Amino acid sequence: MSNTLKRITSIVGFFAIAISLRYYIDVIKPSFLLDLHLYLQILVLGIGPLIGGLVVVNIFKRPNFLKIFGLNYWKTILIVFIPMMLFSLVGVIENGTPSFNLFKIIGIIILYALFEEYGWRGYLQSELSDLKKIYKYLIITVFWFVWHLNFELSGSNLIFFMTLFAGSYGIGFIADRSKSLVMAALFHSFFNISQMQLLGEVQLNYKLIIIAISAVCAILIMRYNENKSFLF
C-alpha cells in the first residue's frame, strides 16, 4: 500500500470512528449516559477523536508528533493550574470563599479538550504536517466542523466554521511550538469556557478576564524552553 493510500485510509478510519461515536452519544443518546455523573457525560462527548486517534496511531502506526506535556512537565502543570485556581477564586468575589466546584469543572473542561486534541492536533495535524498551512488547517476545520454534526446552512454555522478555522490556526500554532497536547487542550478549553453553560454562574466579564490572564501567563511561562531560546 502506498503512503498516500495509507494516509487517506487512516484519516477516513479516524474520522469514521470519531463521528460515529459522536452521533451515538449526542444523537442516539444511549440510556446508560443518564446514569453517569454529569462530569462523565461531558467527557464522553469528546471520546470520539481520542479513540479514533488512538486506533490509527497505535494500530495503523500513523504519526503523532505531540506528547502529553511537551517540552516541560512542571511548566505545563503550572499553566493548567492557573485558570483552575483563578476560577476557584471567583467564589471569593461572589460569596467570600473559594469555589472548589469551579476548580473541578475547569479541570473537567480541560480534560475534555485534551480528548479532542489527541485526535485533531495530535493525530490529524501530524498526519497533514507536510501540507501548506492553509490546506492543513482548512482540512482539519472541515473535519472538526462536521464532527460537531453541523449540517444546516445558516449564518450562525458559517460564523462557527470561521471560528473553528481561526482555532485551527491558533491551537495548531500552540501545538507545533509547545509539542504539548495539554497546551493545545488548554487553549481549546478557553473557547469552551467562554461558551459552556456549566459556568453560567460566572459572569462573562470574569470569564474573559481569567481567560486573558491565563493565556498571557501560559505564553510567558512557555516562552523559553530548557535551552533558554525563544519558544514563541
Contacts in CASP RR format, 6 or more apart in sequence:
PFRMAT RR
TARGET T0000
AUTHOR 0000-0000-0000
METHOD contacts of the structure
MODEL  1
MSNTLKRITSIVGFFAIAISLRYYIDVIKPSFLLDLHLYLQILVLGIGPL
IGGLVVVNIFKRPNFLKIFGLNYWKTILIVFIPMMLFSLVGVIENGTPSF
NLFKIIGIIILYALFEEYGWRGYLQSELSDLKKIYKYLIITVFWFVWHLN
FELSGSNLIFFMTLFAGSYGIGFIADRSKSLVMAALFHSFFNISQMQLLG
EVQLNYKLIIIAISAVCAILIMRYNENKSFLF
1 9 0 8 1.000
6 60 0 8 1.000
6 62 0 8 1.000
7 62 0 8 1.000
7 127 0 8 1.000
9 60 0 8 1.000
10 56 0 8 1.000
10 60 0 8 1.000
10 62 0 8 1.000
10 127 0 8 1.000
11 56 0 8 1.000
11 124 0 8 1.000
11 127 0 8 1.000
13 52 0 8 1.000
13 55 0 8 1.000
13 56 0 8 1.000
14 49 0 8 1.000
14 52 0 8 1.000
14 53 0 8 1.000
14 55 0 8 1.000
14 56 0 8 1.000
14 119 0 8 1.000
14 123 0 8 1.000
14 124 0 8 1.000
15 143 0 8 1.000
15 147 0 8 1.000
17 48 0 8 1.000
17 51 0 8 1.000
17 52 0 8 1.000
17 53 0 8 1.000
17 55 0 8 1.000
18 48 0 8 1.000
18 49 0 8 1.000
18 51 0 8 1.000
18 52 0 8 1.000
18 53 0 8 1.000
18 119 0 8 1.000
18 147 0 8 1.000
19 48 0 8 1.000
19 146 0 8 1.000
19 147 0 8 1.000
19 149 0 8 1.000
21 47 0 8 1.000
21 48 0 8 1.000
21 51 0 8 1.000
22 45 0 8 1.000
22 46 0 8 1.000
22 48 0 8 1.000
22 147 0 8 1.000
22 148 0 8 1.000
22 149 0 8 1.000
23 149 0 8 1.000
24 30 0 8 1.000
25 33 0 8 1.000
25 44 0 8 1.000
25 45 0 8 1.000
25 47 0 8 1.000
26 45 0 8 1.000
26 149 0 8 1.000
27 149 0 8 1.000
33 41 0 8 1.000
33 44 0 8 1.000
36 44 0 8 1.000
39 104 0 8 1.000
39 105 0 8 1.000
39 108 0 8 1.000
42 108 0 8 1.000
42 109 0 8 1.000
42 112 0 8 1.000
42 198 0 8 1.000
43 108 0 8 1.000
43 111 0 8 1.000
43 112 0 8 1.000
43 115 0 8 1.000
45 112 0 8 1.000
46 112 0 8 1.000
46 115 0 8 1.000
46 116 0 8 1.000
47 115 0 8 1.000
48 115 0 8 1.000
49 115 0 8 1.000
49 116 0 8 1.000
49 117 0 8 1.000
49 118 0 8 1.000
49 119 0 8 1.000
49 120 0 8 1.000
49 123 0 8 1.000
49 147 0 8 1.000
50 115 0 8 1.000
50 116 0 8 1.000
50 118 0 8 1.000
50 119 0 8 1.000
52 119 0 8 1.000
52 123 0 8 1.000
53 64 0 8 1.000
53 118 0 8 1.000
53 119 0 8 1.000
53 122 0 8 1.000
53 123 0 8 1.000
54 118 0 8 1.000
56 62 0 8 1.000
56 123 0 8 1.000
57 63 0 8 1.000
57 64 0 8 1.000
57 123 0 8 1.000
62 123 0 8 1.000
62 126 0 8 1.000
62 127 0 8 1.000
63 123 0 8 1.000
63 126 0 8 1.000
63 127 0 8 1.000
63 129 0 8 1.000
64 118 0 8 1.000
64 122 0 8 1.000
64 123 0 8 1.000
64 126 0 8 1.000
65 122 0 8 1.000
65 125 0 8 1.000
65 126 0 8 1.000
65 129 0 8 1.000
65 179 0 8 1.000
66 121 0 8 1.000
66 122 0 8 1.000
66 126 0 8 1.000
66 175 0 8 1.000
66 179 0 8 1.000
66 180 0 8 1.000
66 181 0 8 1.000
66 184 0 8 1.000
67 179 0 8 1.000
67 180 0 8 1.000
67 181 0 8 1.000
68 180 0 8 1.000
68 181 0 8 1.000
68 182 0 8 1.000
69 76 0 8 1.000
69 77 0 8 1.000
69 180 0 8 1.000
69 182 0 8 1.000
70 76 0 8 1.000
70 178 0 8 1.000
70 179 0 8 1.000
70 180 0 8 1.000
70 181 0 8 1.000
70 182 0 8 1.000
70 183 0 8 1.000
71 178 0 8 1.000
71 179 0 8 1.000
71 180 0 8 1.000
71 222 0 8 1.000
71 225 0 8 1.000
71 226 0 8 1.000
71 231 0 8 1.000
72 222 0 8 1.000
72 225 0 8 1.000
72 226 0 8 1.000
75 221 0 8 1.000
75 222 0 8 1.000
76 180 0 8 1.000
76 182 0 8 1.000
76 183 0 8 1.000
78 221 0 8 1.000
79 182 0 8 1.000
79 183 0 8 1.000
79 186 0 8 1.000
79 214 0 8 1.000
79 217 0 8 1.000
79 218 0 8 1.000
79 221 0 8 1.000
79 222 0 8 1.000
80 107 0 8 1.000
80 110 0 8 1.000
80 182 0 8 1.000
80 186 0 8 1.000
82 213 0 8 1.000
82 214 0 8 1.000
82 217 0 8 1.000
82 218 0 8 1.000
83 106 0 8 1.000
83 110 0 8 1.000
83 186 0 8 1.000
83 189 0 8 1.000
83 190 0 8 1.000
83 193 0 8 1.000
83 210 0 8 1.000
83 211 0 8 1.000
83 214 0 8 1.000
84 103 0 8 1.000
84 106 0 8 1.000
84 107 0 8 1.000
84 110 0 8 1.000
85 103 0 8 1.000
86 210 0 8 1.000
86 213 0 8 1.000
86 214 0 8 1.000
87 99 0 8 1.000
87 102 0 8 1.000
87 103 0 8 1.000
87 105 0 8 1.000
87 106 0 8 1.000
87 199 0 8 1.000
87 202 0 8 1.000
87 210 0 8 1.000
88 98 0 8 1.000
88 99 0 8 1.000
88 100 0 8 1.000
88 102 0 8 1.000
88 103 0 8 1.000
88 106 0 8 1.000
89 98 0 8 1.000
89 99 0 8 1.000
90 99 0 8 1.000
90 102 0 8 1.000
90 202 0 8 1.000
90 206 0 8 1.000
90 210 0 8 1.000
91 97 0 8 1.000
91 98 0 8 1.000
91 99 0 8 1.000
91 102 0 8 1.000
92 98 0 8 1.000
93 206 0 8 1.000
94 201 0 8 1.000
102 199 0 8 1.000
102 202 0 8 1.000
105 198 0 8 1.000
105 199 0 8 1.000
106 189 0 8 1.000
106 193 0 8 1.000
109 189 0 8 1.000
109 192 0 8 1.000
109 193 0 8 1.000
109 196 0 8 1.000
109 198 0 8 1.000
110 182 0 8 1.000
110 185 0 8 1.000
110 186 0 8 1.000
110 189 0 8 1.000
111 185 0 8 1.000
112 189 0 8 1.000
112 192 0 8 1.000
113 184 0 8 1.000
113 185 0 8 1.000
113 186 0 8 1.000
113 188 0 8 1.000
113 189 0 8 1.000
113 192 0 8 1.000
114 181 0 8 1.000
114 182 0 8 1.000
114 185 0 8 1.000
116 185 0 8 1.000
116 188 0 8 1.000
117 171 0 8 1.000
117 175 0 8 1.000
117 181 0 8 1.000
117 184 0 8 1.000
117 185 0 8 1.000
117 188 0 8 1.000
118 181 0 8 1.000
120 140 0 8 1.000
120 143 0 8 1.000
120 144 0 8 1.000
120 168 0 8 1.000
120 171 0 8 1.000
121 171 0 8 1.000
121 172 0 8 1.000
121 175 0 8 1.000
121 181 0 8 1.000
121 184 0 8 1.000
122 175 0 8 1.000
122 181 0 8 1.000
122 184 0 8 1.000
124 139 0 8 1.000
124 140 0 8 1.000
124 143 0 8 1.000
125 136 0 8 1.000
125 140 0 8 1.000
125 172 0 8 1.000
125 175 0 8 1.000
125 176 0 8 1.000
128 135 0 8 1.000
128 136 0 8 1.000
128 139 0 8 1.000
128 140 0 8 1.000
129 136 0 8 1.000
131 139 0 8 1.000
133 169 0 8 1.000
137 165 0 8 1.000
137 168 0 8 1.000
137 169 0 8 1.000
137 172 0 8 1.000
138 165 0 8 1.000
138 168 0 8 1.000
140 168 0 8 1.000
141 161 0 8 1.000
141 164 0 8 1.000
141 165 0 8 1.000
141 168 0 8 1.000
144 164 0 8 1.000
144 168 0 8 1.000
145 160 0 8 1.000
145 161 0 8 1.000
145 164 0 8 1.000
148 160 0 8 1.000
150 157 0 8 1.000
150 160 0 8 1.000
150 161 0 8 1.000
163 191 0 8 1.000
167 191 0 8 1.000
170 187 0 8 1.000
171 184 0 8 1.000
171 187 0 8 1.000
171 188 0 8 1.000
172 184 0 8 1.000
174 183 0 8 1.000
174 184 0 8 1.000
174 187 0 8 1.000
175 181 0 8 1.000
175 183 0 8 1.000
175 184 0 8 1.000
177 222 0 8 1.000
177 231 0 8 1.000
177 232 0 8 1.000
178 184 0 8 1.000
178 222 0 8 1.000
178 231 0 8 1.000
183 218 0 8 1.000
183 222 0 8 1.000
186 214 0 8 1.000
186 218 0 8 1.000
187 215 0 8 1.000
187 218 0 8 1.000
190 211 0 8 1.000
190 214 0 8 1.000
190 215 0 8 1.000
193 199 0 8 1.000
193 207 0 8 1.000
193 211 0 8 1.000
194 204 0 8 1.000
194 207 0 8 1.000
194 208 0 8 1.000
194 211 0 8 1.000
199 207 0 8 1.000
219 232 0 8 1.000
222 231 0 8 1.000
222 232 0 8 1.000
223 230 0 8 1.000
223 231 0 8 1.000
223 232 0 8 1.000
224 230 0 8 1.000
224 231 0 8 1.000
225 231 0 8 1.000
END
